[in-house]
């Protein structure tokens, strides 16, 4: 909808995230942006995402056929770490 999500924004103020190195914060921010953009493209809210969607995201991120800018597996592992940290935090905050 183009509106800021309160919980997504609050994630960046959480002590466990705020205390990360600046470069790690930047990399996680990019990873989450790509993930949220992917979800928007498939018309799924972040709080309705499934493991199957994460698998689709992985396939898209790594695929030369489906993505004009595929990434290495190591880059995807950073994406997954950022997404995991976000969802673990969100689960604590909102269930």
C-alpha positions, 0 to 999 in steps of 0.5 A: 500500500506504500504505507510504513509498517509499524512493526517492520519499522520497530524492528530497526529500533530493537536492542538486538538489531540496533546493536549490530554493526552498521554494515550488518544493519545495512546488509540486513536492511537490503535483504529485508527490502528485497524480501518485502518487494518479492512478497509484494510482487506475489501479493502476500503480506509479510505476516502471511508469508510461508516456508513455501514462499521462502523457498520460491524466494530462494529459487528466484534469488539464485536462478539465472533463468528467473532473475536478471541479477542472481546472487551467490548462495553466500549472499542468500544465506545473509538474506535468510539470516536477516529474514530469520532474525526479523521473523523471530523478533516479530513473533516475540512482539506480535505472536 
